[in-house]
């Protein structure tokens, strides 16, 4: 599974990486107990700005399963990022999940129309984050 984090807050990105690694490990253990398994490794990339994410998508030859985008910093840049992703790079990623604070939700309707699959509200637990990411993983754990 390949995840791209778009967040200008390095501490938030580190928390997401740690949460996903722990959650991915726990999910793998549960699947192993029932005879299933996760055969794909977890790769997490982090970029600071939406324009960095667009550059990353343009340059990568590998598919990104889930993009986790913290669009709080500048909602206009975030919407432009979402629209460009959907218009130019739709074949390069699976789903986009937006991170938002409950009291500062960006224009949800515009985000959904621009390609956001769902929102995760901060603060979130590692289990919640992992559940959302795995639920949006098109190839799913095997």
C-alpha positions, 0 to 999 in steps of 0.5 A: 500500500502506498500513501501520500501525505500532504501536510505542512505540519511535520509533526502531524505527518510524523503522527500519521506515519506512526499511526499507519505503521502501527495500524497496518501491523495490527491489521496484518496480525489480525488477518494472519490469525484468520488465515488472511495476510497483507502481502503489500508493504506500507510505503508512506511519502510526505510532502509539505505543499499541494504543489509538491504533491502535484509534482510528486504525482507527475514524476512517480511511475507508481500508483498511490493508493490513498492521498491524505491531505490536510487542506486547512492551511489555505483552502483555495490552494487545497481546492485547486490541488484537488481539482488538478488531481482529478483532472490531470492525475486521476489514474495515478491515485486511488482515493483522497481523504481530507483531514480537517478540524471539526470547527474549521471544516473547509467547504465540504461540498466543494471538496467532495465535488473536487474529489475528496472521498471523505473527511477524517476529523482531528484529533483522530486515533491511530485506529480511526485513521488506519480504518479509514485508509484501509477502507479506501484501499482499492486493492485491499489487504490480501 
